[in-house]
Amino acid sequence: MRFGYSERCLAHDTGERHPENPDRLRAIRRGLAKRHGVEYTEADPASRADVVAVHDEAYVDELEAFVDDGGGNWDPDTVVSDGTWDAALTSAGLAQWAAREAIDGASGRRTPFSIGRPPGHHAVADDAMGFCFFNNAAIAAQTVLDDGSADRVAIFDWDVHHGNGTQDIFYERGDVLYASIHEKGLYPDTGDLDETGGGEGEGTTVNLPLAAGAGDADYLYAIDETVAPVLDRFDPDLLIVSAGFDAHRHDPISRMRVSSEGYALMTDRLRTAANETGAATAYVLEGGYGLDTLAEGVSMVHETFDGRTPVHDDGEPDEKTERRVAELRSLLDL
């Protein structure tokens, strides 16, 4: 894979013991150093115009002023330092790079993966929250829609937390599909089954909240039975994967049971689904707070695109997962 990366993303200083810290990117780089075929690219930061295409200008102005005043706690979980503004613009710019590269034909071993921080999927149009300031995946999607290189974009979010920001930004839009598999009841406690979009976006929001303890078989079943058929029906030009790795069984802030191999298997399933619809594919980093498991997860995605065949999972999904999938399929008329 080709990875979008910039040292500028390390300048966002969240302080001691904060789970979203620069060591996350350092751990990913160390993990990838052991793999073959890794390439790094630095991209330009997103412009203000790119950001206000999905975020309210008043909020963007407020955040910039807050950074200029020295930062502090935006909310109890979301910390601002003097390096946050540049890091957030850079993280968004890396996501734009990934989307553009994919649309321009980068695939296979050259599939783009943006490993920027801060993450983005909790950032709503007019506020920062959940460690996120600018919604990187949303900005990337809007960029390729605005420049005419894509007519329809799908965003699939496998982070353990629901991407409320991405959903809210596109909830009433028919040109962007947002689909999420996440842990039910976890922060920010959004993303219920019946949240399926509104107005022109009716049916283009897809949420599958799984019970705590869901593992590889549950996620694979959910992708096969809901995500893949929804992608096929929507027929996107580009699939952006909001790739958080905090559903890992050893992540410190979730209760899911996805294994490192599970991320390889999900990657393989999504690659197949994208190929069947003719969609380009780009990955954008979201969460993941166990340094070793984060590095392993990203490495598994890379190795899958580099030619390694994932080891098949012989497990069966939990009955609770099967019931929720059946309910979602009914809601979406699949």
Rosetta blueprint (number, residue, H / E / L):
1 M L
2 R E
3 F E
4 G E
5 Y L
6 S L
7 E H
8 R H
9 C H
10 L H
11 A H
12 H L
13 D L
14 T L
15 G L
16 E L
17 R L
18 H L
19 P L
20 E L
21 N L
22 P L
23 D H
24 R H
25 L H
26 R H
27 A H
28 I H
29 R H
30 R H
31 G H
32 L H
33 A L
34 K L
35 R L
36 H L
37 G L
38 V L
39 E E
40 Y E
41 T E
42 E L
43 A L
44 D L
45 P L
46 A L
47 S L
48 R H
49 A H
50 D H
51 V H
52 V H
53 A L
54 V L
55 H L
56 D L
57 E H
58 A H
59 Y H
60 V H
61 D H
62 E H
63 L H
64 E H
65 A H
66 F H
67 V H
68 D H
69 D L
70 G L
71 G L
72 G E
73 N E
74 W L
75 D L
76 P L
77 D L
78 T L
79 V E
80 V E
81 S L
82 D L
83 G L
84 T H
85 W H
86 D H
87 A H
88 A H
89 L H
90 T H
91 S H
92 A H
93 G H
94 L H
95 A H
96 Q H
97 W H
98 A H
99 A H
100 R H
101 E H
102 A H
103 I H
104 D L
105 G L
106 A L
107 S L
108 G H
109 R H
110 R H
111 T L
112 P E
113 F E
114 S E
115 I L
116 G L
117 R L
118 P L
119 P L
120 G L
121 H L
122 H L
123 A L
124 V E
125 A L
126 D L
127 D E
128 A L
129 M E
130 G L
131 F L
132 C E
133 F L
134 F L
135 N L
136 N H
137 A H
138 A H
139 I H
140 A H
141 A H
142 Q H
143 T H
144 V H
145 L H
146 D H
147 D L
148 G L
149 S L
150 A L
151 D L
152 R L
153 V E
154 A E
155 I E
156 F E
157 D E
158 W L
159 D L
160 V L
161 H L
162 H L
163 G L
164 N H
165 G H
166 T H
167 Q H
168 D H
169 I H
170 F H
171 Y L
172 E L
173 R L
174 G L
175 D L
176 V E
177 L E
178 Y E
179 A E
180 S E
181 I E
182 H E
183 E E
184 K L
185 G L
186 L L
187 Y L
188 P L
189 D L
190 T L
191 G L
192 D L
193 L L
194 D L
195 E L
196 T L
197 G L
198 G L
199 G H
200 E H
201 G H
202 E L
203 G L
204 T L
205 T E
206 V E
207 N E
208 L E
209 P E
210 L E
211 A L
212 A L
213 G L
214 A L
215 G E
216 D H
217 A H
218 D H
219 Y H
220 L H
221 Y H
222 A H
223 I H
224 D H
225 E H
226 T H
227 V H
228 A H
229 P H
230 V H
231 L H
232 D H
233 R H
234 F H
235 D L
236 P L
237 D L
238 L E
239 L E
240 I E
241 V E
242 S E
243 A E
244 G L
245 F L
246 D L
247 A L
248 H E
249 R L
250 H L
251 D L
252 P L
253 I L
254 S L
255 R L
256 M L
257 R E
258 V E
259 S L
260 S H
261 E H
262 G H
263 Y H
264 A H
265 L H
266 M H
267 T H
268 D H
269 R H
270 L H
271 R H
272 T H
273 A H
274 A H
275 N H
276 E H
277 T H
278 G L
279 A L
280 A E
281 T E
282 A E
283 Y E
284 V E
285 L E
286 E L
287 G L
288 G L
289 Y L
290 G L
291 L H
292 D H
293 T H
294 L H
295 A H
296 E H
297 G H
298 V H
299 S H
300 M H
301 V H
302 H H
303 E H
304 T H
305 F H
306 D L
307 G L
308 R L
309 T L
310 P L
311 V L
312 H L
313 D L
314 D L
315 G L
316 E L
317 P L
318 D L
319 E H
320 K H
321 T H
322 E H
323 R H
324 R H
325 V H
326 A H
327 E H
328 L H
329 R H
330 S H
331 L H
332 L H
333 D L
334 L L
